Amino acid sequence: MHWLDMLYLSLTRRQPLFERGWGDVERPLGEVPRFLARSPQAPLALDFVPIGQRVEDASVSSPAPHLPPETRRLHVRRFRARGPLRARLVVPPSWGDEGFGWRARLTDGLRSAGVEVWLFEGAYFGSRRAAGQRRVGLHTVGDFLRMGLANVVEARALVATALEQSPRVPAGLAGYSMAGQMSAHAAASLDLEVPVTVMAPPDNAAVVFCQGPLSGSVTWPALGDDGQERLRATLGRLSVLTQPVPRSEKRAVVVTRADGIVPAGSMHAIAAHWGVSPTVVDSGHLGAYALHGRALRRAIVASLGLS
């Protein structure tokens, strides 16, 4: 396991998950067939305000259902391309992303390739934390499911919005880790040909939180005697492998060979499901993100058809 993965795990285990048990899981699960079915998506009405050189912010009420009031405001940051605009890219948040710093650093080099980058802050993190929540410590499994559903719904809506912007250029999706899984769900469920790049993605969250090292952060006693089996079954219902392949031929999977958090086999399973040969980065989960940004950006540029 890469040393950065070990450092990350030592920190995240201090943030217990699901201390309040299951919560309401049936309501978000009941919405999954509607929101993950392939369908059109209405754009959002975003009014961007400049906050820096070629950087703008906007906020709007989230189109995702059943979010608690303090998590409902969707915050979007747009980084304008440097030079002629060639494409727009929506990048969902990874697990624990609070603010935009890490993703802004990873995607900054894309702007010189003519890519306008749209980042959004995910529900339950940063300024959208639930009441009483400490950092990434989501209170219940129901909160976790609502978070994931919100990421997919918001990513879909932002792609539809980006496609309506002037001048009209292609819009794609890219995401790392959990954001890769959410990007895969969004691309597969949109009735559009959306280029998509998923990097170090789990095909479902159970491979991380039930059988991976992050399972140590789950408050298992709060989930009952059959908690592990039930959580694995619940999260397994939301696998990328159960969805259709995205309509676009421009789809890419990046596998991190020495990953200590997401099993590489889960990433390869998505690549096989999509019928693509993955790009392999010889590093860990955090190592690839922090130290191999150039390789990740190359995969995104190729997926967008700009290389």
N, C-alpha and C positions, 0 to 999 in steps of 0.2 A: 504494500500500500504506500502511495506517495506521502511524503512527510506533511504536505499541506492538508491532505485528507485527514491525517491523524490529528493535526492541530484543530481543524474545523470540528471534528467529532468531539474532541475534548471540551470545546466551548458550547456546542449545541446541546450536549447532554445535561447542561445546567438549566435548560429551558424545557420543563416537562410539558408534554402534550396530553390533552384530553383529561385533565384533572377532574372535570365535571361529568365525565362519562360520555354516553352516546349522544344525548341531546335529541333533537328532532332530525332524524336521518331520512324519514319517509318522504317529507315534503321535497327536499332537493332531489332525491332519487326519482320521485314522481315526475320531475321536470326534465329528466335526462332524455327520454325518448323524443320530446318536443324540440329540445335545443340541439341535440346531436344528430337529428335527422337532416339529411341534405335538403337545404331550403335556401331561398333568397334571404337577404338581410337588409334592413333599412339602415341608411346612414344616420349619423348623429349631427346635431346642429352645434358645431364648435366655433367659438369666437376666440381666436388666438391673440394673445397680448405679448408684445416683445418684452423679454426680461434680460436680454444680453445681445451680443453680436450674433445674428443669425440663429437665435434661440428664442422660442416662444412657448407660452403656457396657455392651457385652456382647461376648463372644468365643466362638467355637465352631470346631471343625474344619471346614474348607471342604468342601463337597460336590463341588468340581471335581476331576477326575481328574488323575493324573500330575504333580502339583506337587512340586517339591523340598521337603524337610522344613522349611526355614527360611521358606517362603512359605505354609505350609498353614493358619496360624491366621487366621481371618477375624475382623476387628475391626469392630464396628458401633457407631455413635453415634446416639442417638435424641434429637431435640429436640422436646419436648412443645409442643402448640399452646397459644396464648394465647386463652383463652375457649373456647366450646363446640367440641368436636371435630367436624369435618365430613369429613375425608379424611386418609389417610396417603400419603406420597410417598417412594418409594425413588429415590435419586440415586446412580448409579454414579460412579466416579472418571474424570476426564479424563486424558489423557496427562500423565504427570509429577506427578499429584496425590500429594503426600506429606503425610499428615495430613488435616485436615478444614477448615482455615481458609478457603480461597477459597469452597468450596461452602457453608459455614456462613454466610458473609457474603451470598452471592447469595440464599440461600433464607430468610434470617431474616425478611424481610417477609411470607413466606407464613404464618408462624405466627400472625400477627394475623388472618389470614383463616380460621383454624380448621384449618390443615394441620399435621399432625405429620410431621416430616421425619426420614427414616432415611438416614444416610450410611454407606458402608463403604469401608475402605481396600483398594485393589486389590492383588492379588498382584504382586510384583516392585517395589513402591514403598514408601517409608517404612519402617515396622517390618517389612515383608514382602519386603525386598530379598533377592535371591539372594546366596549367599556370594561375596564378592569383587566384587560389583557396585558401580559408582560412580554414584550418583544415578540418572539415567534411562537409563544406558548398558547396556541389555540385552545379554547376551553373544552370543546366537544368535537366528536366525530362529525356531527351535523354541521358545525362551523367549517370544518375542513372540506366537506362536500360542497357547501355554499361557496366557499372560496374558489374551488376548482371550477365550478359551474360559472361563476362570475368571470373568471379569467378567460374562459372560452367565449362566452357571450360578448364580453367587451372587446376581445381580439377580433371577433367576427365583425362587430359594428365598426371598429376603427378601420379595418380593411375596406369595408363598404364606403366609409367616409373618405378615405384616402383616394379611392378610385374616382370620387366625384370632384376632387380638387382640380383647379386649373393651374398650369396646363396638365392635360391628361397624360399620365404615364402609367406603366404597370405598377402594381402594389403587391408586395410579398410579405411573408411571415418568416420569422426566425426566432429560435429560442433555445436556451441552454438548460439542461436538466429538466426540472418540472416545467419550465417554460417551453421546452421542446415538446413535451407531452401535450401541453395545452395548444401549442401551435399546430401539432398534428391533428388534434381533434377539431380545431377551428377550420383548418384547410380541408379536412375530409367532409365536414358538414356544410361548407359553403357551396352553393350552386354556381360556382365560378372557377375558372382556372387560375388558381393562386399559387405562384411559386412558393416553396416552403423548404426551409433548412432546419432540421432538428439536430441538436448537438448534445451528446451524452444523455439521451432521453430514456427514462423508464417507459416501458409500454403501459404499465399501470403502477399506481402508488404502493401497492402491496409489496412489490419487490424491494422497496426502500424501507417502509415503515413496519413491515411484519417480519421479514426475513433478513434485512440488511442491518448494518450497525446502528442506523437511526431508530431501530426498534427499541433500543435502550432508553430513548427519550419518552416513549409511550408509557402512560400511567396505567399499566395493565390491570391492577386491582380495581380501578374505577370502571373497567369494561366488563367485569364479571368473569366467571370461571371459563366460559367459552369465548372470551374476548378475542384471543388471537385468531381462532378459526373464523369467527364471525367477521372480524375486521378484514381478514384476507379475502373472504367471499364478497364482502361489500365493495371493497376497492377493486377487486378483480373484475367486477361487472363494468368497470369504466376503462377497459383496456383499449388501446389504439388498435389492437389486432382484431377487435370485433367491429370496427368501422370500415366502410369502403375506402379504397385507395383514393387519395386526392385526385381531382380531375386533371390537374396540370401534370405534364410530363417533367416539369422542372421541379423535382423534389430530391432532396439530399439528406443523408444520414451521416453524422460524424460519430464514430465510436472512439471512446477513450479506453485504450487497452489495459492500463493499470489502475482502473477505477476502483476505489475502495468504498464507494457509496452507492452507485448504480451498477448492477451487474452488466458486464459487457454483453452477455448473452441476451439480455432484454433489448439492448440497442440493435444487435444483429437480427433479432426477431422482427423488429420494425422494418429494417432494410429488406429482409426477405419478403415480408408482407407487401411492401411497396414495389418489389421487383427492381431494386437498385443495388449497386455495389457501394458499400460504405467507404468513406474516407476514414482511415485509422490514424489516430494521434497517439503516440507512445508516451502517455503520461497519465496522471490520475485525474480525479474529478475537479479538484481545485487547481491542480497544476496546469491542466490544459487551458482552463479559463484565464489563469493569471499569467502564464508563461508562453502560451502558444496562440495568442490572439491573431497573429498573421495567418496561420493555417485555418483558423475558424472563419476569418473574413474572406479568405480565398474561396472557401466552400460556399459562403453566402453569395458572393459575387457571381460564381459560376451558376448557382441555382437561379439567380435573377437573370441569367443570360447576358451578363455584361462583360464577361472575360473574353 
